[in-house]
Amino acid sequence: MDFKHHFSHHKPVLLKESIKNLITDKNGIYVDATFGGGGHSYAILKKLNKGATLIALDQDKESIKRNFIKDKRFHLFHNNFIHIRDILNKNRIEKVSGILADLGISSLQIDNPTRGFSNQFNCILDMRMNQESSYSAQNVLNECSKKELFHIFHEYGEFKNAKKIAEKILKKRFKKNITTTLDLISLFIIKGSFKKRKRFLARLFQSIRIKVNNEINIFKNLLLESSKMILPGGRIAVISYHSIEDRIAKYFFKKGILINKMNFEILPFRMIHKKVIKPTLKEIINNPRSRSARLRIAEKVNKK
Ligand SMILES: C[S@@+](CC[C@H](N)C(=O)[O-])C[C@H]1O[C@@H](n2cnc3c(N)ncnc32)[C@H](O)[C@@H]1O
């Protein structure tokens, strides 16, 4: 199998750093919650012994179709990781040695001109990771209330002018539904540099995508489930691409806080690195999409 050929579409990010720290038992059961192009799964399998197991999930059927890994130890499911416990239980697994979550979208998704994830192509506003879902970016832009839109742009896009952005959308859709990426982009005239415009659009698209796929709530659920499913001494590795998710992971691992309150009597995890792990300059040059990646690894400490 030509490893490089398969990853020409999605280069796995922080690969060595995440795998090296994730595996504590070479015979254990592991979960790759976000299979994508399979880069991390492939590397995990390379490190594991014969008797080990790797369960991988992705909610995008394109990612599943492109799977190239044929290995008896490997089991891939087309599903959302919100159902992780059900999937494991159905496979008679109660506890695992480690979970990896490489959040967000893959290059396979963003570079597809029909999926609506990128502001570089004019197409229908879709942004669903799961093609079977009935809720797309069109629903967000044409149906969410002003308050909901404000929340999306304020919380997920971290825009100071979230109210103004929401108002522009409401004004436009009053006349005609917003259906394409161009409809959306043409609402905004961003003064200033090319870089500023690029950043604005990236954040705008990202915030809508987070809402479409309910990414924050589902990620919080994964953290909570992980605290129940990982064996003491086992680990969780989270790679995030924006500060909201990184902050959630950090507070959860350090303080056990998920939704403004301490969720546990005893902290379930301890961080194995004091500082967040970032890609090296070499990795960023080789793969510019890795630049915003942040890796946090935590170890399960208590038995509950
Ligand atoms: C950044 S990519 C993962 C790339 C992968 N680690 C690799 O090296 O090729 C994220 C993937 O996770 C999937 N994903 C995101 N959220 C998910 C969820 N809640 N459930 C299942 N899959 C999800 C996306 O569809 C996407 O394919």
The ligand as an ORCA input file, in Angstrom:
! r2SCAN-3c Opt
* xyz 0 1
  C      -9.941     16.708     10.277
  S     -10.784     15.366      9.549
  C      -9.930     13.957     10.149
  C      -8.732     13.607      9.336
  C      -8.075     12.319      9.712
  N      -7.538     12.338     11.052
  C      -6.957     11.997      8.725
  O      -5.792     12.031      9.124
  O      -7.242     11.771      7.574
  C     -12.266     15.288     10.441
  C     -13.216     14.197      9.994
  O     -14.104     13.954     11.061
  C     -15.407     13.804     10.604
  N     -16.279     14.232     11.686
  C     -16.388     15.449     12.228
  N     -17.289     15.444     13.214
  C     -17.756     14.183     13.317
  C     -18.712     13.530     14.155
  N     -19.381     14.200     15.082
  N     -18.912     12.214     13.980
  C     -18.241     11.510     13.033
  N     -17.344     12.060     12.196
  C     -17.101     13.387     12.337
  C     -15.486     14.667      9.365
  O     -16.494     14.198      8.496
  C     -14.087     14.527      8.789
  O     -14.017     13.515      7.856
*
